Amino acid sequence: MSDEYTSFLDLNLDDVPEPRIVPGGREYKLKIENVEIKESKGEKTAGQKMLSIRLSIVDEPDTQGVFENIMLPSEGLDDDQNNQRRRQLKRLVEAIGWDASRGFNIEELTGNTFWAILDAEESDQYGKQNRIKRYMAPQE
């Protein structure tokens, strides 16, 4: 085991940049860092399952993560509502460049990149953040 960090740390933490958001209304390349199935705690969707996706903005250092929640179809909803949820997931799958007719495991999403137009917004709960406004067709 190394003695490098056992006593005094001289890392000049004053120069560490704070994470920032990027300007909205522009196209960015995003990388899927993590995907989990979680239970929604939203007022109208509490108890329903969703994909919770954490993304990074490629080639934009020191930026905050981008988070996207995609609600999964639910038994208590009608066909129109469930199809709306399927369409949102379909847009992500197509942006990655996958065939939307095939199934997949959520773990397969991790590491994939895609292009999207981001919004910059501010909320009382989360402060300044970037959100996906629109998924783009594959560019590579």
Rosetta blueprint (number, residue, H / E / L):
1 M L
2 S L
3 D L
4 E L
5 Y L
6 T L
7 S L
8 F L
9 L L
10 D L
11 L L
12 N L
13 L H
14 D H
15 D H
16 V L
17 P L
18 E L
19 P L
20 R E
21 I L
22 V L
23 P L
24 G L
25 G L
26 R E
27 E E
28 Y E
29 K E
30 L E
31 K E
32 I E
33 E E
34 N E
35 V E
36 E E
37 I E
38 K E
39 E E
40 S L
41 K L
42 G L
43 E L
44 K L
45 T L
46 A L
47 G L
48 Q L
49 K E
50 M E
51 L E
52 S E
53 I E
54 R E
55 L E
56 S E
57 I E
58 V L
59 D L
60 E L
61 P L
62 D L
63 T E
64 Q L
65 G L
66 V E
67 F E
68 E E
69 N E
70 I E
71 M E
72 L L
73 P L
74 S L
75 E L
76 G L
77 L L
78 D L
79 D H
80 D H
81 Q H
82 N H
83 N H
84 Q H
85 R H
86 R H
87 R H
88 Q H
89 L H
90 K H
91 R H
92 L H
93 V H
94 E H
95 A H
96 I H
97 G L
98 W L
99 D L
100 A L
101 S L
102 R L
103 G L
104 F L
105 N L
106 I H
107 E H
108 E H
109 L H
110 T L
111 G L
112 N L
113 T E
114 F E
115 W E
116 A E
117 I E
118 L E
119 D E
120 A E
121 E E
122 E E
123 S E
124 D L
125 Q L
126 Y L
127 G E
128 K E
129 Q E
130 N E
131 R E
132 I E
133 K E
134 R E
135 Y E
136 M L
137 A L
138 P L
139 Q L
140 E L
